[in-house]
Amino acid sequence: MTETAAREQVLEAGLRLVREGLIERTWGNISARVSDTAFVITPSGLPYEDLRPEQLAVVNIADGSHSGTVKPSSEKGIHADAYRLRPEVRFVIHTHQRWASVAGTAGRALTGFIHPDLGKRVPCAAYGLPGTQRLRRAVAAEAEAWPDCRVFLLRSHGALCLGRDMEDAFAAARALEEVCGQRCRSVAEAAAGGEPVPDWGVSWRRGDAFLLELEGERRSYPVAGRSLPPIAALHAALYRAGPFQYAAHERAAEVAAVSGRVRRLRPYLDDLAQMAGADVLCVPAEPGRVERAIRGRNAVLLRGCGALCAGATAGDVDAARSLLRKGCTAWLYAREEPGCRPLGQADALIQRLAYRYAYGKRKG
């Protein structure tokens, strides 16, 4: 594949990852081999929807050096090892797809099945912080130990799919999601159960006031207002807590279930830690408690009533809601599956700070 064609395919793959729900925002990365010695890869922390061909970096497989004006993905080493260890591989995608991410929290390989696009085993690489040598070594160790495998779970960090071309890599990602969904969905859904919770609306700030849309109606309320209706008072508390411009209630069954069972949600998946917070507190639906609990975070669980997510943009809120749903699914799965464990507190905090002060700013 020529370098020009490789750049175009990587851009197309980025849009497909977002469209098919295999990633959120800037998470994940994509590369394509352009020769025996080099590949092109997506940059670090830039939205796929806005990428241009010249923003992709060319990386040397042997030493990891790169050319181009934009910093390549921090996972370039994992991609380099994939091309080094598998000469037949010409396309690599790292996803944060829902069910594969949930399955990976157990830290075990998937075995005991036959799938035409996966074979009989999906290894699971040990956890390491994204972009670190520890994670790179863990993935390389699995790739070397299982030379016939081309799909790998990354514990608490999604999946890596290798392909002969773009379509082959996507077929592997879809097959992995199908297999992991069959294994995890029934467990997580059974653990959720419960009755649906009412919708407490979405809102957006306008200066010293905010608009609240609830049950098809929009009304304006002052952020500093007294004696607000209960739901409006909760939204007002968010805007007093930080520089948020948008907020929304998340009431999916998995989020509602977790909100009725925890006092503090420790993330099992690193993208939730990055986006929502190193931990997500669960408090009664009282404005003062909500205002304190969401400081330094983008989400707060409401005891037995789901969660409120807030952000500087509508996209921030959408991402927080989606990742909270996935993160709560992982928590429910962990209740039934031995071996699952949340991220270490230090690891979660490091990722929250890195996202907040580096990746999130580039996305914005």
Secondary structure, 3 states (H helix, E strand, C coil): CCHHHHHHHHHHHHHHHHHCCCCCCCCCEEEEECCCCEEEECECCCCHHHCCHHHCEEEECCCCCEECCCCECCCHHHHHHHHHHCCCCCEEEEECCHHHHHHHCCCCCEEEEEECCCEEEECEECCCCCCCHHHHHHHHHHHHHCCCCCEEEECCCEEEEEECCHHHHHHHHHHHHHHHHHHHHHHHHHHHCCCCCCCCCEEEEECCEEEEEECCEEEEEECCCCCCCHHHHHHHHHHHHCCCCEEEEECCHHHHHHHCCCCEECCCCHHHHHHCCCCEEEECCCHHHHHHHCCCCCEEEECCCCEEEEECCHHHHHHHHHHHHHHHHHHHHHHHCCCCCCCCHHHHHHHHHHHHHHHHHHHC
